[in-house]
């Protein structure tokens, strides 16, 4: 049996793990990953719905979590992509589209985006009401044209440059 002194003589905990045949911890460089949360919101009478924040900057592979905190509505997080109801492509070429399906109050959906670029998404039942969001992965320049969006959605999306500068953009 390997004792504590043997482990310490071997150079500390990392060497001790190796001596015991155990893998090192799964954290990259000892830093825990930060999960970016986007809340799905609505006002009390249901006349307004939105993503909070409406725009976020993330690193490739970082986890994004949508949480429905609206007690009166179900919501989705759905990528603008032809695979999702024949919507226009508003995510990077080669990136996989997503659709969370309907999230009831207090339910959540996690996603990791690995391709750098600008990703626009919407809530399936509330797109016409302007419930849209934008994620910038990495630090790309430009983004999709807003011309293919409903007017309420077009007015709500921040520019990719504003998202990169501010890191998180809230409505209001």
C-alpha positions, 0 to 999 in steps of 0.5 A: 500500500502506498502511504502519505509520505510516499505520495509527498516524496513523489511530488505532491497530489498530481504525482500521487494520483498517477501512482495510485493509477487515478486520472487527474481532475477533469477541470482544464487548468484548475479553473471551473467553467462558467455557465452563461444563463439566459432567462426566458421572461414575461410580464404579469399579464403576458403582453411582453416576453423576452430573453434576458440578456438578449445578447451575450458573448461566450467562448467556443465550447462554453455552456449556455443555459436557458431557464424559463422563469416566466410563470405564465408561458412556455418558451423555446430556444430555437436557432434560426435555421432552415431545419427549424420551420424553414427559417432563414440561416442566421447561424454560422455555416457548418454549425448545428441548429438546435431547438429546445422544444417547449420549456415549462416554467422552471425548466432549462435547456443547455447547449455548447456552441463550438463554431465561432460566429454570430448565432440568432435564435427565437422563441417559437410561439413568441417570435412575432412578439420580438422574443429573439436573442443573439449569441456571439461565440469568440470575436467574429466581425459582422453578423447576419442581416436583420432584413429577414426578421419580423419587425419586432425582432429586428428592433430588439437585437443588439449588434454583434459589435455591441455584444463583444464590447459589453459582453452581455446586453439586457433590454431596457 
